[in-house]
Amino acid sequence: MIHSDIIIIGGGAAGLMAAAGAAEVFSAAESHKRVTVLEKMPRPGRKIMITGKGRCNITNTKEWDEFSSHIHPKANPLKHSFYNFNTSDTVRYLERNGLETVVERGDRVFPASHQAADVVDTLVRAARKAGAEIVCGCEVSEIDGRFIVRCQDGSEYGCSRLIIATGGLSYPGTGSTGDGYRWAAQFGHSVRPCFPSLTAIVPEGYKVLQQTQGSSKGHIDRSVPLSDTGSMLNGNLLKNISLSLYIDGRKVQEEFGEMEFTDGGIEGAAGFKVSRKCVNAIINGGKVSISVDLKPAVSRDALDRRIKGLWQEIANDRRSTGKSYEERFRILLGKLMPASLTGGFRRCNQNIDHKSLAGRLKEWKMDIRGYVGYERCVITAGGVSVDEISSKTMESRLCPGLYLAGEVLDLDGDTGGYNLQTAFSTGMLAGQSAAAGILREQ
C-alpha cells in the first residue's frame, strides 16, 4: 500500500487547485508531507480543455455581491471559500504561474492565448511545483471507511485526509461519471437529485423524433437529427434579444443577450441561463414554453408603425411592380431580421402577414419538447448536499477527514466563468484545510 497524507480523487479544476493549496501549506510549514492526485483519465483537466468552446472562460472580475446572484440553488455555502480565494486571487495565481490573461465582454477572463490547454498546463505545473504528485490513468474503484483507496489496476493508497473532487455527470467522455456521488453516499451524505444545466433546450418540431425518443423525462440526445424546421434555424445567432421562460403558463424568468440555434437546440448565453429551470420543470412534469422578443428595444406600437412604413416603401418601390404579396413580404422580413432566419421564422409562425408581424417579432412563442442531456451539458445541477459540508473548511460534517469540492457539490452557476471559479475556490479551501488539519495534529 502506498501512503499519502492527502489523497485527492479527480484531477480537474477543483482537484488540481486542492492539490496546489495543500502542497503549498505543507511547503510553507517546511513539512515533508505527501499530496497525491488520482486521475482516471490519461491526462488531467480533460473537461477544462473543452470549456468555453476550447477557449476556457476561467473566471470573471465580479465581486461577491454580483457573483453570488449567479450561483444556484443558494450561494451562501460558497461565500467563505470565495472570500478565501476569489476571482482576483485566481487571476493572480494563474499569472504568477505563467499564464497571461485577458478580460473580455461581460467581465469574463480568458487565457490571452485563447487556448484552454494553456490553463490546464498552468494548473498542472503549479500543483507539481508546489510538491503535489499527479497519477494519471488511475481509476478508483473502491474506498473503505478507513480512507483506503483501491484502484482498478490493483494499486492501493492510504491517507489521513481524503478530498473528493470527481466532478459531476456532464461530458462523461472526460471522466465525469458520477463516482463521487456514490462515495459520498457511502460516507453517509445526502445526494440531491441531479439534472443537466447550461444545456440546449429543444423546441417542439426541432428534431425528428421517433416514438421512443425524448420520452425519458424530456431527454433528447444531441445526435437525434434535425427536422426541416431545425435545419432552417440551425446556425442563426440572435443578438440583443429578450428570452422569457414560462412554466405551466406562468412567466418565471427573463434573460437579455444572445441566443443561438444549434444542432442541439437553443443555446447561447440567454438559452443556457433559462435551461436550469427549464430542465428541472420538464423532469417534474411541467409544461414549458419560451417567448423571444427579437426587438426588445422597440415598443410594440413603435415596431408596428415602422413595419407599416417599410411596407409602404416596398409598395412604392418600382422594383416591386408585378411582385406577388409573398415576394414583397419576403423583402419586408429581410429588412427586419437576418436573411438566414426568415425561412425558419416563417416555418414557426404560420399564417403570418405584415399586419401581424409586429406581434410575432415581439412574441415568438415556442413550446419546449425536451433538452440535451449529460452528453453535452456544461454543468451538473444537484449533487452532495452542502448542508452537510462545513463551508469554512469544505470538510464533511459527517465524516472527519473527508473533504468535497467542485461540481460534485450541490452548487452550480450560470455561464460566464462562475462554475470554474466555484471549483477553484472550493478546491483551494479544501486543500488548505486538509493540510492545516494534519499540521495541527503534529
N, C-alpha and C positions, 0 to 999 in steps of 0.2 A: 504493500500500500504506500502511495505517495502522500506525504503530509504537506499541507499548505495552510498557513494561518488563516487566510481568507480565500475562499473559492467563489468565483463569480460565474454563474451559468448564463451564457449569452454574450456574444461579442459584438453587439450592436451599439447604438448611440449611448444607451444607459449603461451597458456593461463596460464599455471602454472608458467612459468617464468615471465610473465607480472604481475601476482598476487604477486609473491615474490618481484619483483622490486618495485612495487607501495607501498606495505606494508612496505618495508624496508625504503623507502624515508619518509613515514609518521612517522615511528618509530624513525628515526634519528632526525626528527624535533620535536619529542615529541608531535606530533599532533594525537589526537584520532579520526582518520578518518576510515571509513569502506571500505574495499575492498571485493567484493563478486564475486566468480566464479560460473556461472550457467552451469552445465554439464548435457546433456540429458541422458547419459548412467548411469548405476547403480554405476559405479566407474570411476574415471578419468584415463586418459592416456591409453585408450584401444589400440590405434594404436601403441603407443610406445612398448607395450607388444609383438608385432609381428615383430618389426623391426630387421633386421639382423638375420632372422630365429630364433627369440626368444633370441638372444644374445645381441642385441642392440648396433649397431655401433654409439656411442654417438656423436663423432666428429672426427677430426684428428688434427695433430700437425702443419699443413701447415700455413705459413704466408700469408698475403693478396695477394701478387703478384701471388702466385701459386694457392691459394684457389679460387681467383676470376675467374680464367680460367675455373673453373668447374661450374659456375653459369650461368643460361640462363633466358631469352633471352639476358639480359645485366646485368652486375654485379654492375655497379656504384651506383644504388639506394640502394644497400646493404652496401656500403662502410662505411658510418657513423655508422650504428648500429653495424657493425663488429668491428670497432675500439673501440666502446663504450663497447662491451662485446665480446671479441674474443675467439678463441679456447682455449687458455691458461686460460682465465677467466672462461670458462665453466668447465674445469677440476678442477681448484682450488675451484670453487664454490661447485661442487659436492663432492669433497673430504672433504671440510670444513663441509659439512653437512652429512658426514659419509659414503660416497661411495668410496671405493678403486677402482682405475682404472689401466688398463694396456694398453701399446701401442703395436700393432701388425704390421705385414707386411703392407706396404702401408701407414704408418703413422696413421693408424686407431686406435681410442681409444675405448675400451670396458670396461664394469664393470669387475673387477677382478673375480667376481663370474660367469661371462658369463650368467647372468640371467637378462633379461630385467625388470622383476618385481622389482628388486632392484633399478633400475633407477627411475621407477615410484614412488616407496615408498619414495625415497630420495627427488624427486621434490615435492611431496605432503607434506612431513614432513617439507621441507624448507619453503614452502608457508605458511603453518599453523603456523610454528614457528615465522615467520615474522609478523603474525597477520591477514592473509587473511582467509576468510571463503569460504569453498568449499561446494556447494549444489549440490548433485547428483540426478539423476532421475528427473531433472527439464528441460523439453524441451520447449524452447522458441518458441512461435507461432506467435508473432507479436511485432513489435517495432514501436512506433509512433515518430513523429518528435521532440517531447519534451523529448526523451530518457525515455519514459515509456515502460517497458518491460513486456509483458504479456506471461504467461506460460500456457501450456496445462492443468495443474492441477488447474487453476483458480487464481494462485497467481500473484501478480503484484509487480514490482520493479521499483523504480525511481532513477535516478542518474544524476550527473552533467557531468560525463565523462563515455563514453562507448567504450569498446575495443572489436572488433570482431576478434575472433581467432578460428573460427569454422572448420578450415581445408578445404580440397578440396572435391573431389569426390571419391578418391581412398579408397578401402576397406570400402564400405558403412556399412558393418556389425559392424564397430567400431564407427559408429555415424557420419561419414563424408558423408553427403548427399547434400552438396552444398547450405545449407541455407544461408551462409554468402554472396554468390553472389547476392542472391535476396535482402537481406537487404542493401547491398552496393549500388545496383542499385536504391533502394528506396530512398537513400540519394543523388542520382544524379551521382553516379560513373559509369564509363565505365567498362565493364567486357570483357576482351579479350577472344576469343574462347578457350575453354578448351579441352584438349585431354590427354589420358593416356601416361605416360612416365615411364621409368625404368620398362618395361614390356616385357613379352615374345613375340617374333615375330615368326610367323608361316610359315614355308616353304610350297610351293606347294606340295600337296600329303602327308603332315604330319598328317592330320586329316581326318576322314571320314565325309565329309560334304554333307548334303542334299542340295537340290536345293535352299532352303531358308536360309541356314546358311552361314555366312560370307559375306552376301550381304549388311549389314548396315555399309557402308563406311569401310569395312575391319575388323570389329569386329568379332572375333571368340571366343565364350565363352570357358573358360578353361575346362568346363565339356564335351565338344564335344570329343568323343572317338578318340583314336589314330588309324591311319591306320597301315597296316603291316610294312610299312617303318618307321613310327613314333615309333612303338613298338620296332623295331630293334635298333633304335638310342637312345631311351629314357634311361637315366641313365648314359650316357657317359659324362665324364668331360674331356675336352681337355685343357691342359695347354700349355702356351708359344706358342700360335698361333697368327696369324695376321688376323683380320677380316675387310674386306673392304665393304663399303656400296655404292651401285650405285643407282642413281635415274635418270630415263629416259636415262640410258646408260652412265651417267657421274659419275665418282667416286667423292663422296662428303665427305667421312670420312674414316679413317683407325684407328683401335684400336688394341693394342697388349695386350695379357693377357690370361685370362681364358674364355672359352665358354662351356656352359653346355646344353645338350639336356635333356629336362624335359617333363612332361606330358602336359605342356603348349606350348612348342615350344623351341626356342633358348633363353637361358638366360645366366647367368654368367656375370662377370664384363664387358667383351667386348660386349656381346649381349645387355646388358642394356644400355651401352653408345651409341650404334647406334640406339636404339629404338626410341629416341625422334624424330630424323629426319625421321626415317623410318615411324612411325605412322603418322606424320604430312603430309608426302608425299602421303601416301595411302589415307588419308582423302581428300586430294586435287586432287585426281585422277592421281597421278604419278605412273609410273611403277617402282617397287623396286626389287632389287636383291642384293645378297651378294656373296662375294668370300672369301673363307677361305684358308689361306696358312698354312698347317699343319707343314711345315718345314721352317719357316721364317729365321732361322739362316744359311740355306744352299742355295746356288745358284741353279738355275735350272740345269745348266751343271754339277755341283758337285753332285747333287742328282741323276741325270741320270747315272753318272759314278758309283755311289755307288750301284744303283739298278742293273746295268749290272754285277757288281762284285758279288752281292748276288745271282743273277740268275745263274751265272756260278758255284758258290759254291753249290747251291742246285742241279744243274745238275750233279756235280761231286760227290755228296754225295751218298754212296752206298744205303742208305735208300730210295733214290729217284728212285731206279731202279724199273721199272714197274709202277710207278705212272703216272697218266694222267697229261696233262697240267693243268687242273683245280685244281688238288690236289697240284701240285707244286706252282701254282700261289697263292693258299691259304696260303701256307707256307711263300711265299715271303711277302704277306701282313702282316702276323703275326710278321715279323721281323721289320716292319716299323710303326706299329700302334697297339694300344691295341686290343686284340683278340675280345673283345666285340663290337668293332667298325666296324670290317671288313664286316660283313653282311650288315649293313646299308649303309656303304660307297659304296659297290658294287651295292646295290639297286639304289642308287642315281647316280651312274656313270656307265651307261650301255656301253656295247661294249668296255670295258677297257681290256688292256693286259699289259704285262711287259714293252713293248716299249712306251706306252702312259702313264704309271703310274706316272712318274715324273711330267708331266704336270698337271695331276689331283690332285696330292698331293699339288702342289703349287697353284692351282686354282680350288678349289672345289666350283663350282658355284651352287647357289640355288635361284630360284625365290621366292619372299616372297608373300604369298597369303593374310595374314592379321596379326592380333595382338590380344593378350588377353586384355580385357578392364578394366574398373574400378574395376571389381570384384576381381582382383588380381594384379593390378599395384602398384608400390611403391609410386608414386607421381603424382599429377595432374599438368600438364603444362597449362599455361594460367591463367586467374583469373583477379582480380581487378587491373586496370592499375596503375602502380607505379608512373606514371607521375602526378597523382592526389593526391599523398601522399607526405608529407614532409619527405625527407629522414633523416632529422636531429631530428625529433621527432616521426615519424610514425603517425602524425595527418593528418586527411583529409584536403586537401586544399579547399574542397567544403563545408564541414560541421564542424565548430569549435566544439571541444569537442568529436569528433568521431575519434577513432584510429583503425588501422588494422594491424594485424601481422600474420606471418606464412604462411601456404600453401594457404590461401585464396588470397594471393597476386600473381601477375604475376611474380613470382620468383621460379625457381626450379633448382635443382642441380643434378650432377652425383651421382652415387652410391659411397659410401665411407665416410659417415658422413656429407656430405655437406648440406643435407636437414634439418637434426635435428639442426645443428649449425645455419642455417638460421632462423629456428623457435626460437631458444634460443636468438639469437641476436636481431631480430626484436621484440620479445616478451618482453625482458628486457627493451629495449629502449621505447617501447610503455607504459609499466607500469610506468617506471621512469618519463617519460614526462607528463603523465596524472596526476600523483601525484604532480609533481613540478608545473604544471599549477594551480591546486587547491590551493596549498600553496601560490602562488603569489597573488591570489585573496583575501587572508585573510587581 
